[in-house]
């Protein structure tokens, strides 16, 4: 019986030591220190979040301001460009009005009227050049559906098919942007239209 009691005492001793160890791990002072450490880390993390939030808001505000300034600059540049073109066109209008007044005179000199009209046209061409408006006058050129609009196809033995024979109305483009296509008459094979009649379609693939 004595041996059994000793064995029971030995088995209870480690359990008691384990409970004592748990008691040490759960020491109130250590727990309080750990809590304070975690609270400090949490407060620091919150401060960092707030700092990053403020930085993000400032960056967003700066980007919005930059966008507004860029939009304002674009609008101002556009307005200045329009004002420049309008100012140039006013001179053309003045010249046209003087030409009309001169033509209304019964003793108007035809040669002077022609000279005035040519001068006005020269002024207008200069306005177009400054505004980067390019004239499309494809006489004798290959038909280009991107910039030309065919009004008719006319038989021709002198020109290759799809060559522009006649420009009915000139076209215009602003840099690479088409403002108005040139209206043209294009050539086709002479034997396609018996009797020399005009008409027919344009073969854009030739």
C-alpha positions in Angstrom: 0.0 0.0 0.0 2.9 2.3 0.7 4.1 1.9 -2.8 0.8 2.9 -4.3 0.6 6.0 -2.2 4.1 7.0 -3.3 3.1 6.5 -6.9 0.0 8.6 -6.5 2.0 11.4 -4.9 4.5 11.3 -7.7 1.7 11.6 -10.4 0.1 14.5 -8.7 3.4 16.5 -8.3 3.8 17.3 -12.1 0.2 18.4 -12.3 0.7 20.7 -9.4 3.9 22.1 -11.0 1.9 22.7 -14.3 -0.8 24.6 -12.4 1.9 26.6 -10.7 3.4 27.4 -14.1 0.1 28.5 -15.5 -0.4 30.7 -12.5 3.0 32.4 -13.3 2.0 32.8 -17.0 -1.3 34.4 -16.0 0.5 36.9 -13.7 -1.7 40.1 -13.5 1.3 42.4 -13.9 2.4 40.6 -17.0 -1.0 40.7 -18.5 -1.4 44.4 -17.8 2.0 45.0 -19.4 0.9 43.0 -22.5 -2.4 44.9 -22.7 -0.6 48.2 -22.5 1.8 47.1 -25.2 -1.0 46.1 -27.5 -2.9 49.3 -26.8 0.2 51.3 -27.7 0.7 49.3 -30.9 -3.0 49.8 -31.8 -2.7 53.5 -31.1 0.4 53.7 -33.4 -1.4 51.8 -36.1 -4.4 54.1 -35.9 -2.1 57.1 -36.2 -0.4 55.6 -39.2 -3.8 55.0 -40.8 -4.8 58.6 -40.1 -1.6 59.9 -41.6 -1.9 57.8 -44.7 -5.5 58.9 -45.1 -4.5 62.6 -44.8 -1.8 62.0 -47.4 -4.3 60.3 -49.8 -6.8 63.1 -49.4 -4.0 65.7 -50.1 -2.9 63.8 -53.2 -6.4 63.5 -54.5 -7.0 67.2 -53.9 -3.8 68.0 -55.8 -4.8 65.8 -58.7 -8.2 67.4 -58.9 -6.6 70.8 -58.9 -4.1 69.8 -61.6 -7.0 68.4 -63.7 -9.0 71.7 -63.3 -5.9 73.8 -64.2 -5.2 71.6 -67.3 -8.8 71.9 -68.4 -8.7 75.6 -67.9 -5.5 75.9 -69.9 -7.0 73.9 -72.8 -10.2 76.0 -72.8 -8.1 79.2 -72.7 -5.9 78.0 -75.6 -9.0 77.0 -77.6 -10.6 80.4 -76.9 -7.4 82.2 -77.9 -7.2 80.2 -81.1 -10.8 81.0 -82.0 -10.3 84.7 -81.2 -7.2 84.7 -83.5 -9.1 83.1 -86.4 -12.1 85.4 -85.8 -9.9 88.5 -85.8 -8.3 87.4 -89.1 -11.8 86.7 -90.6 -12.9 90.2 -89.6 -10.3 91.6 -92.0 -11.6 89.4 -94.8 -15.2 90.5 -94.1 -14.1 94.2 -94.3 -12.4 93.5 -97.6 -15.5 91.8 -99.0 -17.8 94.6 -97.8 -15.5 97.2 -99.6 -15.6 95.0 -102.7 -19.4 94.9 -102.6 -19.7 98.7 -102.1 -17.3 99.2 -105.0 -19.3 96.9 -107.3 -22.5 98.8 -106.5 -21.0 101.9 -108.1 -22.3 102.3 -111.6 -18.9 103.5 -112.7 -17.1 100.6 -111.1 -13.8 99.5 -112.7 -14.0 95.8 -113.4 -10.2 95.4 -113.3 -10.1 97.0 -109.8 -13.0 94.8 -108.6 -11.1 91.7 -109.8 -7.9 92.9 -108.1 -9.8 93.5 -104.9 -11.5 90.1 -105.0 -8.1 88.4 -105.6 -6.6 90.3 -102.7 -9.5 89.2 -100.5 -9.1 85.6 -101.5 -5.4 85.8 -100.8 -6.2 87.1 -97.3 -8.6 84.2 -96.7 -6.0 81.7 -97.9 -3.6 83.2 -95.4 -6.1 82.8 -92.6 -6.6 79.1 -93.6 -2.9 78.6 -93.6 -2.4 80.0 -90.1 -5.3 77.9 -88.9 -3.7 74.8 -90.5 -6.7 74.4 -92.8 -5.5 72.6 -96.0 -7.2 72.8 -99.3 -8.0 69.5 -101.1 -7.8 70.0 -104.9 -7.1 66.6 -106.4 -7.2 67.5 -110.1 -5.4 64.7 -112.0 -4.8 62.7 -108.8 -5.8 59.1 -107.9 -9.3 58.9 -106.4 -9.1 58.6 -102.6 -12.4 57.7 -100.9 -11.0 59.1 -97.6 -10.9 62.6 -99.0 -12.9 62.6 -102.2 -16.5 62.0 -103.1 -17.3 60.9 -106.6 -20.2 62.6 -108.3 -19.9 60.7 -111.5 -17.7 58.5 -113.6 -16.8 59.7 -117.1 -15.2 57.7 -119.9 -11.7 58.8 -120.8 -9.1 57.5 -123.1 -6.5 59.9 -121.9 -6.6 59.2 -118.1 -6.3 56.0 -116.1 -9.5 54.7 -114.5 -10.3 56.3 -111.2 -8.2 59.4 -112.0 -9.9 62.7 -111.0 -10.9 64.4 -114.2 -12.7 67.4 -112.8 -13.1 68.9 -109.3 -16.7 70.1 -108.9 -16.0 71.5 -105.4 -12.7 71.6 -103.4 -12.5 69.9 -100.1 -10.8 71.0 -96.9 -9.2 69.3 -93.9 -7.9 70.5 -90.6 -4.6 68.8 -90.2 -5.7 65.1 -90.6 -9.3 65.8 -89.8 -11.6 66.0 -92.9 -13.8 69.1 -92.9 -15.4 68.5 -96.3 -14.6 66.0 -99.0 -13.7 67.2 -102.5 -16.6 66.5 -105.0 -15.1 65.1 -108.1 -15.7 63.4 -111.5 -13.5 60.4 -112.1 -12.3 58.6 -115.2 -13.4 55.2 -116.3 -12.6 53.0 -119.3 -13.9 54.5 -122.5 -15.5 51.3 -123.7 -17.6 51.0 -120.5 -20.0 53.7 -121.7 -21.2 53.2 -125.3 -22.0 56.4 -127.1 -19.8 58.4 -124.8 -22.5 58.8 -122.1 -21.3 59.8 -118.7 -22.2 58.0 -115.5 -21.2 54.8 -113.7 -19.7 53.8 -110.5 -16.2 54.2 -109.1 -14.0 51.2 -108.5 -12.2 52.1 -105.3 -10.2 48.9 -105.3 -8.4 49.6 -108.6 
